[in-house]
Amino acid sequence: MYFNFSKKEYFVMLNELVVDGLPEREFCKEIEDLLRGDEADVAADRLKLLLSAVCGPGRPLPSRFLSVSPKSIELIGWSNLPARITDCDRGDNKISAIGIDLSWPGHIGLEPNDDGLLDPVIETNFYSDDAWPFSTSDRAGLLSGFDQYSCAWQGGFEEIDDTVQINGISDLYGAVYLLKGITEPESQTARVLGACYIVVLIYLALRDCAPRDVLPRPVAVILGSNEDYPYFNAPVFAAR
């Protein structure tokens, strides 16, 4: 049975697993803070080192976690964003930010297939300055809209659809998903590390590989979560 807990409720209920010497919630917060500080490379190096203990034959996660790179991720539909942004503009009320949100597959009844493959479910949110002054905010301005559990513009999108999707990591995402009901400590640790690493990889793919020059104007890009563990929210880049 799937229970739709909020990020805050999840961490309140959490039976504290220790990861890299920290309670799970503190470990995840450190990784999220690295993303918010645009230090995703530091986060990736830290996670990859820890993943080496839980990846490979006889381990909870596949070895490809140790060789995958952000360039392995294909941002399907990114080239369709200019037209969608224009469609969502309302006169002077123009789209000034895009949210790329990982959504829990259980929302739409998805499970890994017989080969354990499952693509992340991505929601694309289109925001205007009615939700936050995205068009005039630098990174610090975006960060001021976040708190520990959410952001000031949560639910304030003008439109939401599935324009952007993620391909290239269905084996990794599926492997992490299949660990969600296993209580054995090594598997729990592997789920935390794997889930965090997947978000970091997507962040790096958006930051380093997504062609910003195809967009019709400078817009902020935000990586977020619609109840998909580890519930990270972080700005990838600002409009300014």
C-alpha positions, 0 to 999 in steps of 0.5 A: 500500500502506498502512503502519500506522506509529505517530506516533513511528515516522512522525516518526523516518522523516520526511524533514523538510519545512520549514513556516513556517520550521520542520521539519514535526515542529516545526511540527506540535508547535507547533500541537498545543501550542496546542490543548493550551493551549486556544489553538485560535483562535491556531492557526486564525489562523496556519494560515489565513494560511499556507493562503492561499498553497496554496488556490484555483484551480491550488493544491493545496487548495480555496478553501473552506479560507479561508471554512470555520468551526467552525459548518460542522461538524455533530457527528452523534450528539452527542445520543445520547451521554447514552444511550450514557454511561448504557449504558457505566456499570458501577455506581459505575464511571461514564464520566468522559471521552469520546475523539473520535478521528480514525481513518485511513480506510485502516483500513476501506478508505475512499477519496474518492469520484469527487467527491473527498469523504470524511468523517473517520472518528471513533471514540468512546471511553468512559473511566472513572476506571480509566484516569485520574482524569478526574472530578477532573482540571482541564485541568492534570491532563489535560495531565499525562497526555500526552507528545509521542506519546500519553497515559496512558489510550491503549487504556484505554477501557471501550467504543468505537463510532461514536456521534459522527461529523463532517459538513460538511467532506468536501470539505476532508478528501477534498482533504487525503487525496488529497495523501498520495502527492504528493511535490511540495513545495507539495502536501506543505506543503498537506497539512500545513497542511490536515490541521492546520487540519481538526483545529483546526476539529474542536477548536473545534466541540467546544469552542464548539458541542457542547452540554455540558448534554445530557450526564448529568454533567460529563465530560472530552472529549479529541480524539485520533488513531487513526493519522490525520495529524497525530496530535494529542492534546489535551484539549478540556475537563475534567470539573472 
